[in-house]
Amino acid sequence: MTAASERFTPDARAALRKAILDAGGVEVFAICDVVDGKIAHVTVTCRGTGSAVPALLERPATGQVVVHNHPSGVLLPSDADMALAARYGDDGVGVAIVDNQVAHVQVVVEPHARPAVPVNPDEVRHIFEQVLPVAAGGGERRPAQLQMALGVAESLSSGQPFVVEAGTGTGKSLAYAVPAALWARDNVGRVMISTYTRQLQSQLVRSDLPMLARLGVDVPFALLQGRSNYACKRRLGIAAAEAENEDDDTAAALRALVAWDASTPDGTRGDLPGALRGDVWERVESDSDLTLRVRCPFYDTCHYYVARRRAAAARLVVVNHALLLADLSLRHQEAPGVLPTYARVVLDEAHHLQEAATAALSDGTTARSIRRVAQSLVGSNKRPGVLHRLSATVDHLENLPVGRKEAVDRLARGLFDLAGAVADEAPRLLDRVDAAWLDEAGTPVRLTEATEQTSQWTDDTAPTLATLADQLDQVARTAEAIERAMEGVLVPADRVQPLLDLGRARRRTGDQAQTLRQMLTNDEDRCRWIARAPGRRLLGTGPGAALWCAPIDVAAVLRAVLWDKVPGVVGTSATLAVNGSFDYWIGTVGLEPGAVRHDLVPSPFDHAQQA
């Protein structure tokens, strides 16, 4: 047994300690990387219930460490620990035990990273020159495609970033998919293939990646979308039970969703046969704030967790830039990621990377988004709100002392009034901001030092935004007080939804308040602007102002979370270079010019003659 500070990075120790604390001190399992001899990059994969711990949701890779805590503080390996060590040790995966404070660690088996296996360029040539033409039914060889594939193979093997512009008709997808599959197969690793559009994702999983098996590189692949794209079976059941109190259109939509859920292959919004109102989907979408995880009765058949398990078993996983960046950001903060662990990344449609990063780091709010959260707490004539349903839950809890019930009821009544006031005030206040700054066409206005010197800003807009931020903060603080009053109370799974909804409302109102305060802060690294919110009129006013704040330059962020963390990143697109130079794109995404290889692969088409 040794001091944890000797084996963990400071960030990893803090992240693991927080995860154990958040889990209530029960047993927690995490998969960690090893960086410069120290355990780093904690990804918590499962939490226990006090008497049991579920199996790991994702498989650790050779050279990683599975870390779990002994709540008793006794770090002597149990029979189960030794069995785990035997299971993972054969694959070169380490196993370690810590106490709840992560002050001490007992390494049961050390990790042993296998030497990296480079992609064999001769195998790449054989596939593209001999196998692919036959598999494609007598297709022609494409020298440009082979040129790109060899460049990708070199990057994956060496760990050096590679940027390649390949013209239309090159066959980019197979040019990176084949070497990525070979690298994943030989290194028992995982490669993320990230795109910007769903159309390309669909092409990859339906056409290009299935072709790999016909080329003799049969590795499992999967598509994983952002969590909110998947329907939640439990929330759908709750919404369907409330359908009789809804208007005819909403009730019909919910009944159609129930029928669709019984036959959909993946439970994603993209599989819906027609359009669906956003407010209806929001009631049934999977949400990390609202999940019961292993306590959920639908855990085994949950659309999202089924997709997660498929991705965890795959060697090539297709995602979009937004999901990849969210995962990279979480891992950079030593928080659990949203994707299975991966060792390499391929960025297709890489010309959108800066745009995707800017969107991921932007904050915005509107009267409609504020009102929607506040109204969810209050409810309507047809649908009871979170607070009404929470009161019904509290009334049925026999294990909640009378004094705490009274405290929850008192706080809930106060929160009802606060949320109702915000729901009414937000449209009026942001309509005033719209009228003060936007012309009839709604032309956006950027906030600068000059605009902040005007009386229009200092006497009206700034106090208006500060008032609304204070109201939202008060809502969030009161919701948090209710959650604290419910701490330690075991709420049955069939009655816990109102408490989960309350937590989500608290987080969202807190985020909205923070966005408003960012609008009041002149940060030279961020751009702030006022635009007109989309949508119809609210409460007799206009749609109101939309308030936005975004980073001016994302290069430093991308360098920290992507290029400095993941070796061998490949970026490709048909449009990356300017006048034959990659300098502009390289600079905007945070790459060091001398640290990246690049190539221009011409299109096989003679556009002047063939167009």
Protein Blocks (a to p, Z undefined) as FASTA:
>chain_A
ZZfklmpcfklmmmmmmmmmmnnopacddddddeehiaehiadfbdcehjaccddfbdcd
ehiacddddfkopacdcfklmmmmmmmmmnopacddddfkomaccdfbdcdddddddddf
klmmmmmmmmmmmmnnopacdfklmmmmmmmmmmmmnopacdddddehklmmmmmmmmmm
mmmmmnopadddddfbfklmmmmmmmmmmmmmmnopacdddddddfklpccfklmmmmmm
mmmmpcfklmmmmmmmmmmmmmpfnlpaklpcbdcdfklmmmmpccfklpgkjmpmklmm
omklmmmmmmmmpmbdcddfklmmmmmmmmmnopacfbdcdfbdcdehklmmmmmmmmmm
pccddfklmmmmmmmmnopfklccfklmmmmmmmmmmklcfklmmmmmmmmmmmmmmmmm
mmmmmmmmmmmmmmmmpcfkopacdddfklmmpmklmmmmmmmmmmmmmmmmmmmmmmmm
mmmmmgoiacdfklmmmmmmmmmmmmmmmmmmmmmmmmmpccfkbccdddddedddeehi
aebjadddddfblklmmmmmmmmmmghiacddfblbgghiaklmmmmnopafklpccddd
ddfbdfklmZZ
